[in-house]
Amino acid sequence: MPSSRTLMKRATIKKALGVTVLAAAMVTLVLWGKISEAFGPMRQEERYCLICYRDRVEQWVCGSKVRDDTVTNEYSDWIDSFTPTEHEHVWAFDTSYHRSHWFGRTSIGCGGVATIPRIFEQRSRLGEAESQQLASKYHELVRGQSPQVDFDELARFVDIVVKNPNSLLKPGNSN
């Protein structure tokens, strides 16, 4: 028969083990959202509006949607300064993240045409009014194509914005 001292040691070990398991379970429960987001199956899609350049971020973790936000940035703030904010968004793919199983690798896909940022960058060289005029021409191009947007044509437009923006500002030049 074990001595009372041995029984006390076993009881202490059981209590310590029970407290440790309970503490680990509590920490896991409290941090479950962070743990599942960091290591669990997930998908995140980021889009931007071709008109106002706001970002839309949607995220699913373990099959549940955990985020659906539309956020502003310096480009959308600039567009809002001269364009009505009430418009039908024309969302375009930007970045996608995907992890199909627990502790798996996350794949990333990127795309998009950064026309508004390139026009924004021209402000110091062309001036505010001319940059706003370029943005308006771009908006006309996008609205004229919506809902089927020709990204090759948008890429050509941004190329002209970077290389020869003044050619787009000539009267009668649609692009």
Phi and psi in degrees as GROMACS dihedral restraints (atoms count N, CA, C in turn):
[ dihedral_restraints ]
;  ai    aj    ak    al  type     phi  dphi    fc
    3     4     5     6     1   -67.7    20    10
    4     5     6     7     1   148.4    20    10
    6     7     8     9     1   -72.4    20    10
    7     8     9    10     1   163.4    20    10
    9    10    11    12     1   -64.7    20    10
   10    11    12    13     1   -29.8    20    10
   12    13    14    15     1   -66.4    20    10
   13    14    15    16     1   -42.8    20    10
   15    16    17    18     1   -64.5    20    10
   16    17    18    19     1   -42.1    20    10
   18    19    20    21     1   -62.5    20    10
   19    20    21    22     1   -38.6    20    10
   21    22    23    24     1   -66.2    20    10
   22    23    24    25     1   -40.4    20    10
   24    25    26    27     1   -62.1    20    10
   25    26    27    28     1   -44.1    20    10
   27    28    29    30     1   -63.1    20    10
   28    29    30    31     1   -43.6    20    10
   30    31    32    33     1   -63.8    20    10
   31    32    33    34     1   -40.2    20    10
   33    34    35    36     1   -65.3    20    10
   34    35    36    37     1   -42.9    20    10
   36    37    38    39     1   -63.8    20    10
   37    38    39    40     1   -43.2    20    10
   39    40    41    42     1   -62.1    20    10
   40    41    42    43     1   -43.7    20    10
   42    43    44    45     1   -62.7    20    10
   43    44    45    46     1   -45.7    20    10
   45    46    47    48     1   -62.8    20    10
   46    47    48    49     1   -42.4    20    10
   48    49    50    51     1   -65.2    20    10
   49    50    51    52     1   -42.4    20    10
   51    52    53    54     1   -62.3    20    10
   52    53    54    55     1   -43.8    20    10
   54    55    56    57     1   -64.4    20    10
   55    56    57    58     1   -41.2    20    10
   57    58    59    60     1   -63.1    20    10
   58    59    60    61     1   -46.5    20    10
   60    61    62    63     1   -62.7    20    10
   61    62    63    64     1   -43.3    20    10
   63    64    65    66     1   -62.5    20    10
   64    65    66    67     1   -43.6    20    10
   66    67    68    69     1   -63.7    20    10
   67    68    69    70     1   -42.8    20    10
   69    70    71    72     1   -63.4    20    10
   70    71    72    73     1   -40.5    20    10
   72    73    74    75     1   -64.9    20    10
   73    74    75    76     1   -41.6    20    10
   75    76    77    78     1   -64.3    20    10
   76    77    78    79     1   -45.6    20    10
   78    79    80    81     1   -62.2    20    10
   79    80    81    82     1   -44.0    20    10
   81    82    83    84     1   -61.1    20    10
   82    83    84    85     1   -44.1    20    10
   84    85    86    87     1   -62.6    20    10
   85    86    87    88     1   -45.3    20    10
   87    88    89    90     1   -65.7    20    10
   88    89    90    91     1   -40.5    20    10
   90    91    92    93     1   -96.2    20    10
   91    92    93    94     1     9.8    20    10
   93    94    95    96     1   -55.3    20    10
   94    95    96    97     1   -42.3    20    10
   96    97    98    99     1   -59.0    20    10
   97    98    99   100     1   -45.8    20    10
   99   100   101   102     1   -67.4    20    10
  100   101   102   103     1   -40.9    20    10
  102   103   104   105     1   -64.7    20    10
  103   104   105   106     1   -48.3    20    10
  105   106   107   108     1   -67.3    20    10
  106   107   108   109     1   -35.3    20    10
  108   109   110   111     1   -66.8    20    10
  109   110   111   112     1   -39.1    20    10
  111   112   113   114     1   -77.4    20    10
  112   113   114   115     1   -31.4    20    10
  114   115   116   117     1  -126.7    20    10
  115   116   117   118     1   -15.2    20    10
  117   118   119   120     1   -85.7    20    10
  118   119   120   121     1   173.6    20    10
  120   121   122   123     1   -60.8    20    10
  121   122   123   124     1   132.7    20    10
  123   124   125   126     1  -151.7    20    10
  124   125   126   127     1   160.6    20    10
  126   127   128   129     1  -146.4    20    10
  127   128   129   130     1   133.9    20    10
  129   130   131   132     1  -134.0    20    10
  130   131   132   133     1   131.4    20    10
  132   133   134   135     1  -120.9    20    10
  133   134   135   136     1   129.7    20    10
  135   136   137   138     1  -117.5    20    10
  136   137   138   139     1   131.1    20    10
  138   139   140   141     1  -129.0    20    10
  139   140   141   142     1   162.2    20    10
  141   142   143   144     1  -133.4    20    10
  142   143   144   145     1   150.8    20    10
  144   145   146   147     1   -83.0    20    10
  145   146   147   148     1   128.9    20    10
  147   148   149   150     1   -66.8    20    10
  148   149   150   151     1   -20.3    20    10
  150   151   152   153     1   -87.4    20    10
  151   152   153   154     1   -58.6    20    10
  153   154   155   156     1  -102.0    20    10
  154   155   156   157     1   -10.9    20    10
  156   157   158   159     1    65.9    20    10
  157   158   159   160     1    21.9    20    10
  159   160   161   162     1   -68.3    20    10
  160   161   162   163     1   153.0    20    10
  162   163   164   165     1  -101.6    20    10
  163   164   165   166     1   139.5    20    10
  165   166   167   168     1  -118.1    20    10
  166   167   168   169     1   125.7    20    10
  168   169   170   171     1  -120.2    20    10
  169   170   171   172     1   122.3    20    10
  171   172   173   174     1  -120.8    20    10
  172   173   174   175     1   135.4    20    10
  174   175   176   177     1  -137.2    20    10
  175   176   177   178     1   137.3    20    10
  177   178   179   180     1  -120.9    20    10
  178   179   180   181     1   132.3    20    10
  180   181   182   183     1  -125.6    20    10
  181   182   183   184     1   127.0    20    10
  183   184   185   186     1    52.2    20    10
  184   185   186   187     1    37.6    20    10
  186   187   188   189     1    85.6    20    10
  187   188   189   190     1    -5.0    20    10
  189   190   191   192     1  -110.1    20    10
  190   191   192   193     1   136.3    20    10
  192   193   194   195     1   -72.6    20    10
  193   194   195   196     1   123.2    20    10
  195   196   197   198     1  -114.8    20    10
  196   197   198   199     1    -9.5    20    10
  198   199   200   201     1  -151.9    20    10
  199   200   201   202     1   137.2    20    10
  201   202   203   204     1  -152.9    20    10
  202   203   204   205     1    89.5    20    10
  204   205   206   207     1  -123.4    20    10
  205   206   207   208     1   145.9    20    10
  207   208   209   210     1  -115.7    20    10
  208   209   210   211     1   122.4    20    10
  210   211   212   213     1  -122.5    20    10
  211   212   213   214     1   148.1    20    10
  213   214   215   216     1   -91.4    20    10
  214   215   216   217     1   168.5    20    10
  216   217   218   219     1  -152.6    20    10
  217   218   219   220     1  -177.8    20    10
  219   220   221   222     1   -62.7    20    10
  220   221   222   223     1   -30.6    20    10
  222   223   224   225     1   -73.2    20    10
  223   224   225   226     1   -44.7    20    10
  225   226   227   228     1   -67.9    20    10
  226   227   228   229     1   -34.1    20    10
  228   229   230   231     1   -62.5    20    10
  229   230   231   232     1   -41.5    20    10
  231   232   233   234     1   -65.0    20    10
  232   233   234   235     1   -47.8    20    10
  234   235   236   237     1   -59.0    20    10
  235   236   237   238     1   -41.8    20    10
  237   238   239   240     1   -61.4    20    10
  238   239   240   241     1   -22.8    20    10
  240   241   242   243     1   -72.0    20    10
  241   242   243   244     1   -15.8    20    10
  243   244   245   246     1  -140.2    20    10
  244   245   246   247     1     2.2    20    10
  246   247   248   249     1  -125.1    20    10
  247   248   249   250     1   137.9    20    10
  249   250   251   252     1   -56.9    20    10
  250   251   252   253     1   136.9    20    10
  252   253   254   255     1   -77.2    20    10
  253   254   255   256     1   -16.8    20    10
  255   256   257   258     1   -87.5    20    10
  256   257   258   259     1    97.1    20    10
  258   259   260   261     1  -145.6    20    10
  259   260   261   262     1   161.4    20    10
  261   262   263   264     1   -81.1    20    10
  262   263   264   265     1   119.2    20    10
  264   265   266   267     1   -64.4    20    10
  265   266   267   268     1   141.7    20    10
  267   268   269   270     1  -115.0    20    10
  268   269   270   271     1    93.2    20    10
  270   271   272   273     1   -79.1    20    10
  271   272   273   274     1   135.3    20    10
  273   274   275   276     1  -125.3    20    10
  274   275   276   277     1   145.8    20    10
  276   277   278   279     1   -61.4    20    10
  277   278   279   280     1   139.9    20    10
  279   280   281   282     1  -125.4    20    10
  280   281   282   283     1   -67.9    20    10
  282   283   284   285     1  -140.6    20    10
  283   284   285   286     1   143.1    20    10
  285   286   287   288     1  -133.9    20    10
  286   287   288   289     1   136.1    20    10
  288   289   290   291     1  -119.1    20    10
  289   290   291   292     1   140.8    20    10
  291   292   293   294     1  -148.9    20    10
  292   293   294   295     1   131.4    20    10
  294   295   296   297     1  -133.0    20    10
  295   296   297   298     1   116.7    20    10
  297   298   299   300     1   -82.7    20    10
  298   299   300   301     1   -20.8    20    10
  300   301   302   303     1  -148.1    20    10
  301   302   303   304     1   166.2    20    10
  303   304   305   306     1   -56.6    20    10
  304   305   306   307     1   136.0    20    10
  306   307   308   309     1    59.9    20    10
  307   308   309   310     1    17.4    20    10
  309   310   311   312     1   -83.8    20    10
  310   311   312   313     1   176.4    20    10
  312   313   314   315     1   -78.4    20    10
  313   314   315   316     1   152.1    20    10
  315   316   317   318     1  -102.4    20    10
  316   317   318   319     1   121.5    20    10
  318   319   320   321     1   -90.5    20    10
  319   320   321   322     1   148.3    20    10
  321   322   323   324     1  -129.7    20    10
  322   323   324   325     1   132.5    20    10
  324   325   326   327     1  -122.2    20    10
  325   326   327   328     1   135.4    20    10
  327   328   329   330     1  -125.3    20    10
  328   329   330   331     1   154.2    20    10
  330   331   332   333     1  -169.8    20    10
  331   332   333   334     1  -168.0    20    10
  333   334   335   336     1   112.0    20    10
  334   335   336   337     1   166.8    20    10
  336   337   338   339     1  -126.5    20    10
  337   338   339   340     1   119.8    20    10
  339   340   341   342     1   -92.6    20    10
  340   341   342   343     1    58.0    20    10
  342   343   344   345     1   -68.0    20    10
  343   344   345   346     1   -49.8    20    10
  345   346   347   348     1   -59.3    20    10
  346   347   348   349     1   -45.3    20    10
  348   349   350   351     1   -60.4    20    10
  349   350   351   352     1   -37.6    20    10
  351   352   353   354     1   -67.6    20    10
  352   353   354   355     1   -38.6    20    10
  354   355   356   357     1   -65.7    20    10
  355   356   357   358     1   -43.2    20    10
  357   358   359   360     1   -55.6    20    10
  358   359   360   361     1   -41.5    20    10
  360   361   362   363     1   -65.7    20    10
  361   362   363   364     1   -24.8    20    10
  363   364   365   366     1   -77.9    20    10
  364   365   366   367     1   -10.2    20    10
  366   367   368   369     1   -55.3    20    10
  367   368   369   370     1   -42.9    20    10
  369   370   371   372     1   -69.1    20    10
  370   371   372   373     1   -30.0    20    10
  372   373   374   375     1   -86.5    20    10
  373   374   375   376     1   -43.2    20    10
  375   376   377   378     1   -92.7    20    10
  376   377   378   379     1   -31.0    20    10
  378   379   380   381     1   106.2    20    10
  379   380   381   382     1   159.6    20    10
  381   382   383   384     1   -64.8    20    10
  382   383   384   385     1   -48.1    20    10
  384   385   386   387     1   -61.6    20    10
  385   386   387   388     1   -43.0    20    10
  387   388   389   390     1   -67.6    20    10
  388   389   390   391     1   -38.3    20    10
  390   391   392   393     1   -65.6    20    10
  391   392   393   394     1   -40.1    20    10
  393   394   395   396     1   -64.3    20    10
  394   395   396   397     1   -37.3    20    10
  396   397   398   399     1   -64.2    20    10
  397   398   399   400     1   -41.2    20    10
  399   400   401   402     1   -61.7    20    10
  400   401   402   403     1   -43.8    20    10
  402   403   404   405     1   -61.9    20    10
  403   404   405   406     1   -40.3    20    10
  405   406   407   408     1   -64.5    20    10
  406   407   408   409     1   -40.6    20    10
  408   409   410   411     1   -62.8    20    10
  409   410   411   412     1   -41.1    20    10
  411   412   413   414     1   -63.1    20    10
  412   413   414   415     1   -43.1    20    10
  414   415   416   417     1   -60.4    20    10
  415   416   417   418     1   -41.0    20    10
  417   418   419   420     1   -61.0    20    10
  418   419   420   421     1   -42.5    20    10
  420   421   422   423     1   -61.3    20    10
  421   422   423   424     1   -46.3    20    10
  423   424   425   426     1   -64.6    20    10
  424   425   426   427     1   -47.9    20    10
  426   427   428   429     1   -64.4    20    10
  427   428   429   430     1   -32.9    20    10
  429   430   431   432     1   -68.5    20    10
  430   431   432   433     1   -22.8    20    10
  432   433   434   435     1   -97.7    20    10
  433   434   435   436     1   -26.4    20    10
  435   436   437   438     1   -57.9    20    10
  436   437   438   439     1   137.6    20    10
  438   439   440   441     1   -90.2    20    10
  439   440   441   442     1   -10.8    20    10
  441   442   443   444     1   -96.7    20    10
  442   443   444   445     1    98.8    20    10
  444   445   446   447     1   -89.1    20    10
  445   446   447   448     1   132.0    20    10
  447   448   449   450     1   -91.8    20    10
  448   449   450   451     1    98.7    20    10
  450   451   452   453     1   -69.4    20    10
  451   452   453   454     1   -24.4    20    10
  453   454   455   456     1   -65.2    20    10
  454   455   456   457     1   -41.9    20    10
  456   457   458   459     1   -66.6    20    10
  457   458   459   460     1   -39.1    20    10
  459   460   461   462     1   -64.9    20    10
  460   461   462   463     1   -37.4    20    10
  462   463   464   465     1   -65.4    20    10
  463   464   465   466     1   -38.1    20    10
  465   466   467   468     1   -64.4    20    10
  466   467   468   469     1   -40.8    20    10
  468   469   470   471     1   -61.1    20    10
  469   470   471   472     1   -48.0    20    10
  471   472   473   474     1   -64.9    20    10
  472   473   474   475     1   -33.4    20    10
  474   475   476   477     1   -62.9    20    10
  475   476   477   478     1   -41.6    20    10
  477   478   479   480     1   -67.7    20    10
  478   479   480   481     1   -38.9    20    10
  480   481   482   483     1   -57.6    20    10
  481   482   483   484     1   -40.3    20    10
  483   484   485   486     1   -76.9    20    10
  484   485   486   487     1   -44.7    20    10
  486   487   488   489     1   -87.2    20    10
  487   488   489   490     1   -37.6    20    10
  489   490   491   492     1  -151.9    20    10
  490   491   492   493     1    65.8    20    10
  492   493   494   495     1   -62.8    20    10
  493   494   495   496     1   -30.1    20    10
  495   496   497   498     1   -61.9    20    10
  496   497   498   499     1   -27.6    20    10
  498   499   500   501     1   -66.0    20    10
  499   500   501   502     1   -26.0    20    10
  501   502   503   504     1   -81.0    20    10
  502   503   504   505     1   -16.4    20    10
  504   505   506   507     1   -91.7    20    10
  505   506   507   508     1    -8.0    20    10
  507   508   509   510     1   -66.6    20    10
  508   509   510   511     1   139.8    20    10
  510   511   512   513     1   -57.3    20    10
  511   512   513   514     1   138.5    20    10
  513   514   515   516     1    82.4    20    10
  514   515   516   517     1    -4.0    20    10
  516   517   518   519     1   -93.0    20    10
  517   518   519   520     1   112.2    20    10
  519   520   521   522     1   -86.4    20    10
  520   521   522   523     1   -20.4    20    10
